Amino acid sequence: MSELRSHVIAVSLDGFMAGPQQTLDTPLGEGGERLHEWMFVTSRGREMIGQSGGTTGIDDAVVVRSFARMGATIMGRNMFGPVRGPWAPVAGEEWRGWWGEDPPYHHPVFVLTHHAHEPIEMQGGTTFHFVTDGIESALEQARDAAGDDDVRLSGGAETVREYLRAGLVDELNIAVAPVLLGAGERIFDDLGDAVDRYACVEATAGEGAMHYRLRRRA
Amino acid sequence: MSELRSHVIAVSLDGFMAGPQQTLDTPLGEGGERLHEWMFVTSRGREMIGQSGGTTGIDDAVVVRSFARMGATIMGRNMFGPVRGPWAPVAGEEWRGWWGEDPPYHHPVFVLTHHAHEPIEMQGGTTFHFVTDGIESALEQARDAAGDDDVRLSGGAETVREYLRAGLVDELNIAVAPVLLGAGERIFDDLGDAVDRYACVEATAGEGAMHYRLRRRA
């Protein structure tokens, strides 16, 4: 069966995945972009934002691997956009994600939400589907869509924690950026028994971040 | 002036410096010894507990450096022992620390406490002094004792946080063990402005832990 994998989950040295006070201008919260600096100097990271050049070392390999054999993506609604509560236009227009008309997914993306919404078809193969009946259902739909490929669990922090608590994540890849944020959302919080179900199987020093690979115990 | 340095502050991947429920049998709390496994396989780490052999790689160098040029140590009372509140015998005897009659310090150790106590002179040059008038006083006394050498800030978590919040720590060395504890005391918590005053200046992959060196910004 295809796996559910989380990659490039960027956290600060003090454990925060996103900074406080997410807004339209700061989708990652205050200081959150500092967690991803190491990524946007890599070749694959720059390609994601439509730029060329970039490094091709360990950090780049981590980003490349995050896209390998992925046939679908799951994300929480706060990662999809800034709308809270019932759907409403943002600056007068329907919200279509943070990523422009050609998002870097190129496959079906399942957005967890309590508020139903028609699918949104973007360019380049990305279609946003909105799932209102829970994380198991989203995973089932994503697996169907992914076929033989794996499913990427994208974020945010609470969405990853939900899947971890349910024991549904097969692999979790954390990138620790050498910065202190002081506040925000922790990826490792309130995990209950899940902490015993995962083992760190690899720890690698990249050029700009430390990478930890955790797998669910057999 | 001599520096105040913290070394071998072992934390879990989820940020905990000690496990929950510290007791006489588990001074580091439940699971806390897993944070130090990487240390007790090193040559210098084994020497600390009276054993020979051990590895001599990166992790060992980190432990060796933690002792270099140290003329005094500061620790919180909970690190000194299990007694809470007024001093009282433990198992019928005066408590003299976790480390036996010849503790691995070999210099004056200043223990922060709210309860006055006569100094305790051990073998090998270690004397425990009990400081009741606050962290600045303890640092001043430790600096006097250390002479040209530095002062080691030992722990536990709350003691390190207090000195960080006060901006008194010059260098903080964290060793991240690849384990999840799920609960305990976080080293990076409620640091306020201190998070902006420290920068990670070095990140190194050891054989059994990841090492981060933070310095106070100039």
Interface residues (C-beta under 8 A of the other chain):
Chain A: L13 D14 G15 I174 V176 P178 V179 L180 L181 G182 R186 F188 D189 L191 G192 V195 D196 Y198 C200 A203 T204 A205 M210 Y212 L214
Chain B: L13 D14 G15 I174 V176 P178 V179 L180 L181 G182 R186 F188 D189 L191 G192 A194 V195 D196 Y198 C200 A203 T204 A205 M210 Y212 L214
